[in-house]
Amino acid sequence: MPMPAAELETRLRTAFPDAEITITDLAGDGDHYKARIVSSQFTGLPRVRQHQLVNKALADVLGGDLHALALETATPGD
């Protein structure tokens, strides 16, 4: 079952409360998204570690309700 964009955004806001989050449905099917997350929690972390934090926040739905997620992470000012 696809995950609504609003649910994805809610999960990300819970994990990254200070973040600016933009969700884009890439295929129009509620199953393939791009998320841009700008958070101070990423400060000083390499991109791989930033993505690991996002994946950890979504671990229970990745590969299931959430089939594909392209990530773009940044810190404020990037």
N, C-alpha and C positions, 0 to 999 in steps of 0.2 A: 504494500500500500504506500503510495507517495506521501511525502511529508510536506505539509503546507509551508510556504515561505515564512508565514507569521510564526509558526512553531520553531522553525530553525532560528529565526531572529531572537525569539524569546530565550531559547537555550543559550545562544551566544551572549546575549545581554546578561544572563545570569552568571556566566563564567567570566565575562569581561564588562563589568558594570560601567566603567568609564569610557567605553569604546564608542567610536563612530562606526556604525555597521551599515553596509550596503549589500543587499541580497539581489542577485539577478538570476532569474529562471532562464537557463541557457537553451532549453529545448521546448519550453512551454508545457512540460509534462509533470512538473512538480517532483521530478526525480533527478534532475541534473542542474546544479546551482553553481554560481560563483559567489563567493563571499569576500568582501573587502572589509577588513577589520583593522582599525587604527586605535591602538591602545598603549597607554604608558606602561602596561605590564610587559610589553615586549622590549622595553628599553634595555640595551646592553646585551640582548640575546641574539644569537645568529638566527637566520631565517629558518633553518631546520628546526631549531628548538621552539621558535614561535609557532610553527605549524604543528609540532608535537603537542603543544598546549591546546591548540584548537581541536586536534584529533582526540585528545584525552577528554575534552568537554563533550564530545559527540560520540564517544566510543560505543555506546549502547545502540546507536542507530546507523552508524557507518556500515555500508555494505548490506543493510537491510532496508529500512524505511527510507534512508538517504543513500541512494545508489552512487552518486558521483558529486564531488564537491571540489571545485577549483578554488584555491586559496590565494589571496593577496593580503599579506599582513604588513603593517608598518607602525612606526611610532609617530606621535604627533610631531609635525614639522617635516616629516619625510615627504 
